[in-house]
Amino acid sequence: MVYVPEQELFDQLYIESEQLGYNTYDHLPLRTQNAKYPFVMIGDTQQIPINYRTAIGGTFTVTLHVWGNGESRYTVSKIMERLAELGGRTINTEHFHFVGRLNREDRQIITDTSVPDTVLKHGILTLVFNLG
């Protein structure tokens, strides 16, 4: 059996987001899914291997997106704050142990007007973990 640390971290962050009470997706919801704002999307991941003398480790970056309507900037900010707490923790999955690197976190909130006649608030939160 092959265990994939990046996928286990992705899955656990998805579970944690849902347990915090947020509507969570692994993709931008389709129009037919009729998603309600605000919602969280667990987005892109990056894995950078680190070779140690007796083992292989890695640094993992996961980008979480928080989407809200134009009037919900404060709500987007609060959700990002709660999700950012995950990046300061140790996350254990079935086969791996990830240590959050709070000092490497990055977050921003932008205004998105790409949908005609719509203003959205888009929070972008990047969390970094080391494979422990």
N, CA, C and O atoms as a DFTB+ gen file, in Angstrom:
528 C
 N C O
     1  1       0.843      -1.182       0.000
     2  2       0.000       0.000       0.000
     3  2       0.886       1.243       0.000
     4  3       1.884       1.300       0.719
     5  1       0.522       2.228      -0.801
     6  2       1.254       3.486      -0.878
     7  2       0.473       4.542      -0.100
     8  3      -0.713       4.761      -0.348
     9  1       1.152       5.189       0.839
    10  2       0.532       6.264       1.606
    11  2       1.048       7.591       1.071
    12  3       2.249       7.756       0.862
    13  1       0.148       8.529       0.851
    14  2       0.488       9.803       0.224
    15  2       0.298      10.916       1.264
    16  3      -0.837      11.271       1.581
    17  1       1.391      11.466       1.794
    18  2       1.256      12.470       2.853
    19  2       0.483      13.706       2.415
    20  3      -0.329      14.226       3.180
    21  1       0.720      14.180       1.207
    22  2       0.030      15.382       0.714
    23  2      -1.483      15.178       0.716
    24  3      -2.228      16.074       1.111
    25  1      -1.941      14.002       0.277
    26  2      -3.380      13.730       0.232
    27  2      -3.966      13.602       1.628
    28  3      -5.077      14.064       1.883
    29  1      -3.223      12.976       2.530
    30  2      -3.726      12.840       3.901
    31  2      -3.838      14.206       4.580
    32  3      -4.790      14.444       5.323
    33  1      -2.886      15.102       4.338
    34  2      -2.974      16.449       4.905
    35  2      -4.158      17.200       4.310
    36  3      -4.920      17.834       5.040
    37  1      -4.321      17.134       2.995
    38  2      -5.454      17.764       2.312
    39  2      -6.772      17.281       2.918
    40  3      -7.633      18.082       3.280
    41  1      -6.913      15.960       3.021
    42  2      -8.153      15.380       3.551
    43  2      -8.410      15.827       4.988
    44  3      -9.548      16.124       5.350
    45  1      -7.364      15.876       5.805
    46  2      -7.546      16.261       7.205
    47  2      -7.933      17.731       7.331
    48  3      -8.767      18.074       8.169
    49  1      -7.346      18.605       6.515
    50  2      -7.737      20.018       6.547
    51  2      -9.187      20.181       6.104
    52  3      -9.907      21.022       6.642
    53  1      -9.615      19.396       5.144
    54  2     -11.010      19.408       4.705
    55  2     -11.928      19.035       5.873
    56  3     -12.926      19.707       6.135
    57  1     -11.571      17.955       6.567
    58  2     -12.363      17.495       7.712
    59  2     -12.394      18.565       8.804
    60  3     -13.449      18.850       9.371
    61  1     -11.239      19.152       9.094
    62  2     -11.158      20.177      10.150
    63  2     -12.027      21.385       9.799
    64  3     -12.708      21.931      10.667
    65  1     -12.006      21.802       8.540
    66  2     -12.826      22.932       8.112
    67  2     -14.312      22.623       8.303
    68  3     -15.067      23.464       8.791
    69  1     -14.722      21.434       7.923
    70  2     -16.118      21.047       8.112
    71  2     -16.481      20.978       9.594
    72  3     -17.576      21.381       9.985
    73  1     -15.568      20.471      10.419
    74  2     -15.834      20.379      11.853
    75  2     -15.951      21.762      12.495
    76  3     -16.604      21.914      13.527
    77  1     -15.323      22.763      11.891
    78  2     -15.486      24.136      12.372
    79  2     -16.834      24.718      11.950
    80  3     -17.193      25.820      12.364
    81  1     -17.575      23.982      11.130
    82  2     -18.920      24.403      10.737
    83  2     -19.004      25.113       9.403
    84  3     -20.032      25.712       9.087
    85  1     -17.935      25.058       8.607
    86  2     -17.930      25.765       7.325
    87  2     -18.321      24.835       6.188
    88  3     -17.918      23.673       6.155
    89  1     -19.115      25.361       5.250
    90  2     -19.389      24.630       4.014
    91  2     -18.070      24.551       3.271
    92  3     -17.489      25.582       2.933
    93  1     -17.590      23.348       3.014
    94  2     -16.241      23.157       2.493
    95  2     -16.293      22.340       1.210
    96  3     -17.046      21.374       1.091
    97  1     -15.467      22.760       0.249
    98  2     -15.400      22.099      -1.056
    99  2     -13.940      21.818      -1.397
   100  3     -13.032      22.441      -0.846
   101  1     -13.725      20.877      -2.307
   102  2     -12.383      20.627      -2.819
   103  2     -12.230      21.209      -4.230
   104  3     -11.257      20.917      -4.925
   105  1     -13.180      22.019      -4.639
   106  2     -13.187      22.713      -5.925
   107  2     -14.142      23.892      -5.806
   108  3     -14.942      23.952      -4.872
   109  1     -14.066      24.820      -6.738
   110  2     -15.068      25.882      -6.732
   111  2     -16.411      25.253      -7.078
   112  3     -16.521      24.534      -8.071
   113  1     -17.428      25.517      -6.272
   114  2     -18.731      24.898      -6.526
   115  2     -19.278      25.281      -7.898
   116  3     -19.130      26.414      -8.356
   117  1     -19.898      24.324      -8.525
   118  2     -20.557      24.587      -9.801
   119  2     -21.825      25.393      -9.556
   120  3     -22.393      25.359      -8.464
   121  1     -22.252      26.096     -10.549
   122  2     -23.478      26.894     -10.433
   123  2     -24.658      26.013     -10.015
   124  3     -25.528      26.448      -9.261
   125  1     -24.680      24.770     -10.513
   126  2     -25.769      23.855     -10.195
   127  2     -25.741      23.386      -8.739
   128  3     -26.743      22.878      -8.236
   129  1     -24.591      23.554      -8.052
   130  2     -24.497      23.156      -6.644
   131  2     -25.108      24.195      -5.715
   132  3     -25.342      23.916      -4.540
   133  1     -25.368      25.393      -6.234
   134  2     -26.061      26.429      -5.474
   135  2     -25.426      26.680      -4.101
   136  3     -26.123      26.720      -3.087
   137  1     -24.107      26.848      -4.079
   138  2     -23.379      27.061      -2.823
   139  2     -23.784      28.372      -2.178
   140  3     -23.989      29.381      -2.853
   141  1     -23.894      28.336      -0.874
   142  2     -24.233      29.536      -0.112
   143  2     -22.952      30.150       0.446
   144  3     -22.050      29.440       0.892
   145  1     -22.890      31.474       0.414
   146  2     -21.739      32.191       0.988
   147  2     -21.927      32.328       2.481
   148  3     -23.066      32.454       2.933
   149  1     -20.884      32.311       3.256
   150  2     -19.507      32.053       2.864
   151  2     -19.243      30.555       2.742
   152  3     -19.968      29.736       3.307
   153  1     -18.199      30.212       2.003
   154  2     -17.760      28.819       1.943
   155  2     -16.241      28.777       1.848
   156  3     -15.584      29.765       1.519
   157  1     -15.711      27.602       2.145
   158  2     -14.267      27.375       2.130
   159  2     -13.960      26.382       1.022
   160  3     -14.694      25.416       0.816
   161  1     -12.864      26.633       0.310
   162  2     -12.374      25.680      -0.673
   163  2     -10.938      25.324      -0.307
   164  3     -10.077      26.199      -0.214
   165  1     -10.688      24.044      -0.101
   166  2      -9.321      23.590       0.117
   167  2      -8.708      23.505      -1.274
   168  3      -9.152      22.715      -2.107
   169  1      -7.698      24.313      -1.522
   170  2      -7.201      24.479      -2.886
   171  2      -5.904      23.753      -3.170
   172  3      -5.757      22.563      -2.893
   173  1      -4.977      24.493      -3.726
   174  2      -3.732      23.933      -4.224
   175  2      -2.809      23.471      -3.100
   176  3      -2.832      23.988      -1.983
   177  1      -2.004      22.483      -3.444
   178  2      -1.007      21.979      -2.506
   179  2       0.350      21.937      -3.195
   180  3       0.446      21.846      -4.418
   181  1       1.386      22.006      -2.383
   182  2       2.749      21.856      -2.882
   183  2       3.519      21.020      -1.876
   184  3       3.379      21.199      -0.666
   185  1       4.332      20.106      -2.384
   186  2       5.171      19.274      -1.535
   187  2       6.612      19.432      -1.991
   188  3       6.932      19.209      -3.158
   189  1       7.478      19.817      -1.060
   190  2       8.896      19.946      -1.353
   191  2       9.633      18.934      -0.481
   192  3       9.674      19.086       0.740
   193  1      10.221      17.895      -1.098
   194  2      10.919      16.879      -0.313
   195  2      12.168      17.460       0.370
   196  3      12.824      18.358      -0.158
   197  1      12.467      16.931       1.534
   198  2      13.682      17.271       2.265
   199  2      14.391      15.961       2.569
   200  3      13.812      15.067       3.186
   201  1      15.620      15.847       2.146
   202  2      16.399      14.639       2.400
   203  2      17.202      14.819       3.680
   204  3      18.025      15.728       3.790
   205  1      16.954      13.948       4.636
   206  2      17.745      13.901       5.855
   207  2      18.725      12.737       5.747
   208  3      18.643      11.923       4.827
   209  1      19.615      12.675       6.661
   210  2      20.632      11.618       6.613
   211  2      20.025      10.214       6.661
   212  3      20.477       9.309       5.960
   213  1      19.000      10.045       7.490
   214  2      18.429       8.708       7.662
   215  2      16.955       8.617       7.287
   216  3      16.325       7.582       7.507
   217  1      16.403       9.678       6.729
   218  2      14.973       9.663       6.403
   219  2      14.682      10.722       5.338
   220  3      15.538      11.532       4.983
   221  1      13.465      10.686       4.853
   222  2      12.991      11.706       3.920
   223  2      11.838      12.437       4.592
   224  3      10.921      11.810       5.122
   225  1      11.888      13.748       4.569
   226  2      10.820      14.567       5.129
   227  2      10.253      15.449       4.035
   228  3      10.390      15.150       2.848
   229  1       9.629      16.514       4.431
   230  2       9.098      17.410       3.427
   231  2       8.421      18.616       4.027
   232  3       8.031      18.623       5.194
   233  1       8.290      19.636       3.202
   234  2       7.524      20.821       3.532
   235  2       6.294      20.825       2.636
   236  3       6.393      20.609       1.428
   237  1       5.144      21.070       3.235
   238  2       3.879      21.031       2.520
   239  2       3.190      22.378       2.640
   240  3       3.057      22.926       3.734
   241  1       2.760      22.899       1.518
   242  2       2.037      24.163       1.482
   243  2       0.635      23.885       0.967
   244  3       0.459      23.219      -0.053
   245  1      -0.363      24.399       1.679
   246  2      -1.763      24.214       1.280
   247  2      -2.424      25.590       1.248
   248  3      -2.299      26.366       2.196
   249  1      -3.121      25.885       0.166
   250  2      -3.832      27.155       0.039
   251  2      -5.316      26.917       0.265
   252  3      -5.939      26.091      -0.402
   253  1      -5.870      27.657       1.217
   254  2      -7.299      27.598       1.508
   255  2      -7.926      28.903       1.028
   256  3      -7.357      29.980       1.201
   257  1      -9.092      28.790       0.431
   258  2      -9.807      29.955      -0.086
   259  2     -11.109      30.106       0.681
   260  3     -11.818      29.128       0.918
   261  1     -11.415      31.321       1.064
   262  2     -12.680      31.630       1.725
   263  2     -13.411      32.625       0.833
   264  3     -12.884      33.688       0.506
   265  1     -14.614      32.270       0.448
   266  2     -15.412      33.118      -0.436
   267  2     -16.633      33.637       0.306
   268  3     -17.338      32.884       0.977
   269  1     -16.868      34.925       0.176
   270  2     -18.053      35.541       0.756
   271  2     -18.605      36.580      -0.195
   272  3     -17.933      36.983      -1.144
   273  1     -19.834      37.016       0.059
   274  2     -20.392      38.073      -0.785
   275  2     -19.777      39.416      -0.385
   276  3     -19.030      39.502       0.590
   277  1     -20.092      40.434      -1.130
   278  2     -19.458      41.736      -0.941
   279  2     -19.651      42.363       0.420
   280  3     -18.842      43.195       0.831
   281  1     -20.706      41.985       1.136
   282  2     -20.977      42.558       2.451
   283  2     -20.372      41.747       3.589
   284  3     -20.581      42.081       4.755
   285  1     -19.629      40.696       3.279
   286  2     -19.199      39.782       4.340
   287  2     -17.690      39.776       4.575
   288  3     -17.120      38.745       4.932
   289  1     -17.047      40.914       4.377
   290  2     -15.605      40.952       4.565
   291  2     -15.218      40.533       5.979
   292  3     -14.280      39.756       6.156
   293  1     -15.923      41.030       6.976
   294  2     -15.604      40.683       8.365
   295  2     -15.760      39.179       8.595
   296  3     -14.930      38.564       9.264
   297  1     -16.803      38.598       8.051
   298  2     -17.018      37.157       8.199
   299  2     -15.887      36.372       7.539
   300  3     -15.393      35.398       8.108
   301  1     -15.476      36.789       6.347
   302  2     -14.353      36.134       5.671
   303  2     -13.106      36.229       6.538
   304  3     -12.374      35.250       6.678
   305  1     -12.861      37.380       7.111
   306  2     -11.696      37.584       7.969
   307  2     -11.744      36.682       9.205
   308  3     -10.728      36.099       9.585
   309  1     -12.913      36.564       9.830
   310  2     -13.050      35.692      11.003
   311  2     -12.813      34.228      10.646
   312  3     -12.150      33.507      11.391
   313  1     -13.351      33.790       9.515
   314  2     -13.153      32.403       9.087
   315  2     -11.672      32.148       8.834
   316  3     -11.139      31.108       9.222
   317  1     -11.013      33.097       8.183
   318  2      -9.580      32.934       7.924
   319  2      -8.797      32.851       9.229
   320  3      -7.845      32.077       9.335
   321  1      -9.182      33.624      10.196
   322  2      -8.499      33.599      11.494
   323  2      -8.615      32.214      12.140
   324  3      -7.637      31.677      12.661
   325  1      -9.808      31.652      12.098
   326  2     -10.008      30.310      12.682
   327  2      -9.260      29.242      11.911
   328  3      -8.675      28.340      12.509
   329  1      -9.271      29.335      10.577
   330  2      -8.542      28.356       9.772
   331  2      -7.036      28.496       9.951
   332  3      -6.308      27.505       9.907
   333  1      -6.567      29.731      10.153
   334  2      -5.130      29.965      10.347
   335  2      -4.621      29.268      11.603
   336  3      -3.446      28.909      11.679
   337  1      -5.492      29.075      12.586
   338  2      -5.094      28.368      13.800
   339  2      -4.638      26.942      13.487
   340  3      -3.818      26.377      14.211
   341  1      -5.169      26.363      12.409
   342  2      -4.743      25.016      12.006
   343  2      -3.265      25.005      11.633
   344  3      -2.573      24.008      11.837
   345  1      -2.788      26.116      11.089
   346  2      -1.397      26.211      10.671
   347  2      -0.419      26.362      11.822
   348  3       0.793      26.304      11.615
   349  1      -0.916      26.552      13.009
   350  2      -0.068      26.654      14.185
   351  2      -0.094      25.397      15.026
   352  3       0.476      25.362      16.117
   353  1      -0.740      24.384      14.534
   354  2      -0.925      23.139      15.290
   355  2      -0.119      22.000      14.680
   356  3       0.470      22.115      13.605
   357  1      -0.123      20.922      15.402
   358  2       0.357      19.657      14.873
   359  2      -0.873      18.890      14.403
   360  3      -1.854      18.759      15.134
   361  1      -0.807      18.392      13.190
   362  2      -1.926      17.642      12.626
   363  2      -1.476      16.204      12.405
   364  3      -0.498      15.938      11.706
   365  1      -2.205      15.301      13.009
   366  2      -1.910      13.881      12.861
   367  2      -2.947      13.253      11.954
   368  3      -4.151      13.420      12.146
   369  1      -2.455      12.526      10.959
   370  2      -3.337      11.753      10.089
   371  2      -3.083      10.289      10.405
   372  3      -2.334       9.972      11.329
   373  1      -3.693       9.409       9.654
   374  2      -3.544       7.984       9.940
   375  2      -2.082       7.515       9.868
   376  3      -1.663       6.657      10.645
   377  1      -1.316       8.082       8.933
   378  2       0.041       7.589       8.721
   379  2       1.135       8.643       8.910
   380  3       2.319       8.310       8.860
   381  1       0.761       9.907       9.126
   382  2       1.757      10.972       9.146
   383  2       1.506      11.955      10.278
   384  3       0.430      12.002      10.873
   385  1       2.532      12.731      10.547
   386  2       2.535      13.734      11.612
   387  2       3.038      15.029      10.966
   388  3       4.173      15.078      10.491
   389  1       2.209      16.076      10.943
   390  2       2.563      17.344      10.314
   391  2       2.661      18.432      11.384
   392  3       1.797      18.542      12.253
   393  1       3.716      19.224      11.308
   394  2       3.932      20.304      12.267
   395  2       3.720      21.632      11.539
   396  3       4.422      21.942      10.577
   397  1       2.748      22.407      12.009
   398  2       2.452      23.692      11.391
   399  2       3.565      24.693      11.613
   400  3       4.184      24.724      12.676
   401  1       3.818      25.512      10.602
   402  2       4.837      26.559      10.647
   403  2       4.135      27.910      10.553
   404  3       4.038      28.511       9.483
   405  1       3.653      28.365      11.697
   406  2       2.871      29.596      11.762
   407  2       3.616      30.794      11.193
   408  3       3.001      31.684      10.605
   409  1       4.938      30.825      11.362
   410  2       5.717      31.963      10.876
   411  2       5.831      31.991       9.348
   412  3       6.364      32.952       8.794
   413  1       5.342      30.956       8.662
   414  2       5.395      30.928       7.198
   415  2       4.013      31.121       6.572
   416  3       3.869      31.067       5.350
   417  1       3.011      31.344       7.398
   418  2       1.634      31.570       6.923
   419  2       1.566      32.862       6.114
   420  3       2.332      33.799       6.340
   421  1       0.634      32.887       5.172
   422  2       0.389      34.085       4.374
   423  2      -1.114      34.197       4.176
   424  3      -1.789      33.201       3.914
   425  1      -1.636      35.412       4.303
   426  2      -3.077      35.589       4.068
   427  2      -3.359      36.945       3.456
   428  3      -2.661      37.929       3.702
   429  1      -4.398      36.959       2.657
   430  2      -4.845      38.206       2.049
   431  2      -6.339      38.103       1.749
   432  3      -6.883      37.008       1.605
   433  1      -6.981      39.244       1.660
   434  2      -8.386      39.308       1.249
   435  2      -8.444      40.267       0.074
   436  3      -7.988      41.408       0.160
   437  1      -9.013      39.787      -1.025
   438  2      -9.126      40.614      -2.216
   439  2     -10.594      40.744      -2.610
   440  3     -11.433      39.931      -2.221
   441  1     -10.879      41.767      -3.377
   442  2     -12.219      41.965      -3.922
   443  2     -12.242      41.369      -5.319
   444  3     -11.384      41.679      -6.146
   445  1     -13.219      40.517      -5.580
   446  2     -13.336      39.824      -6.857
   447  2     -14.599      40.316      -7.557
   448  3     -15.704      40.180      -7.034
   449  1     -14.424      40.883      -8.731
   450  2     -15.566      41.349      -9.527
   451  2     -15.637      40.607     -10.864
   452  3     -16.156      41.138     -11.845
   453  1     -15.114      39.381     -10.899
   454  2     -15.073      38.624     -12.152
   455  2     -16.449      38.112     -12.591
   456  3     -16.643      37.795     -13.765
   457  1     -17.394      38.029     -11.666
   458  2     -18.758      37.627     -12.008
   459  2     -19.550      38.897     -12.283
   460  3     -19.585      39.787     -11.433
   461  1     -20.187      39.008     -13.448
   462  2     -20.921      40.230     -13.775
   463  2     -21.936      40.622     -12.696
   464  3     -22.656      39.775     -12.167
   465  1     -21.978      41.912     -12.384
   466  2     -22.918      42.489     -11.423
   467  2     -22.797      41.875     -10.036
   468  3     -23.778      41.823      -9.293
   469  1     -21.598      41.407      -9.679
   470  2     -21.389      40.760      -8.387
   471  2     -20.057      41.206      -7.796
   472  3     -19.049      41.298      -8.497
   473  1     -20.071      41.482      -6.498
   474  2     -18.834      41.774      -5.769
   475  2     -18.671      40.684      -4.725
   476  3     -19.562      40.447      -3.908
   477  1     -17.523      40.027      -4.763
   478  2     -17.225      38.965      -3.812
   479  2     -15.976      39.332      -3.019
   480  3     -15.119      40.075      -3.498
   481  1     -15.884      38.813      -1.821
   482  2     -14.667      38.909      -1.018
   483  2     -14.014      37.537      -1.053
   484  3     -14.646      36.523      -0.759
   485  1     -12.744      37.524      -1.418
   486  2     -12.002      36.276      -1.592
   487  2     -10.799      36.283      -0.657
   488  3      -9.839      37.025      -0.864
   489  1     -10.865      35.449       0.368
   490  2      -9.754      35.307       1.287
   491  2      -8.852      34.172       0.830
   492  3      -9.319      33.091       0.471
   493  1      -7.555      34.436       0.850
   494  2      -6.569      33.443       0.428
   495  2      -5.608      33.221       1.582
   496  3      -4.908      34.138       2.010
   497  1      -5.584      31.999       2.077
   498  2      -4.776      31.639       3.245
   499  2      -3.838      30.515       2.857
   500  3      -4.274      29.459       2.397
   501  1      -2.547      30.744       3.044
   502  2      -1.555      29.731       2.734
   503  2      -0.961      29.220       4.053
   504  3      -0.422      29.991       4.847
   505  1      -1.070      27.917       4.266
   506  2      -0.526      27.279       5.464
   507  2       0.658      26.404       5.073
   508  3       0.672      25.800       4.000
   509  1       1.648      26.344       5.955
   510  2       2.854      25.555       5.696
   511  2       3.057      24.570       6.842
   512  3       2.931      24.923       8.015
   513  1       3.372      23.332       6.480
   514  2       3.614      22.270       7.452
   515  2       4.893      21.536       7.095
   516  3       5.246      21.417       5.922
   517  1       5.579      21.050       8.105
   518  2       6.680      20.137       7.897
   519  2       6.241      18.744       8.303
   520  3       5.517      18.559       9.282
   521  1       6.691      17.775       7.533
   522  2       6.418      16.385       7.877
   523  2       7.288      16.052       9.081
   524  3       8.516      16.117       9.012
   525  1       6.637      15.693      10.189
   526  2       7.359      15.463      11.427
   527  2       7.835      14.045      11.600
   528  3       8.460      13.723      12.610
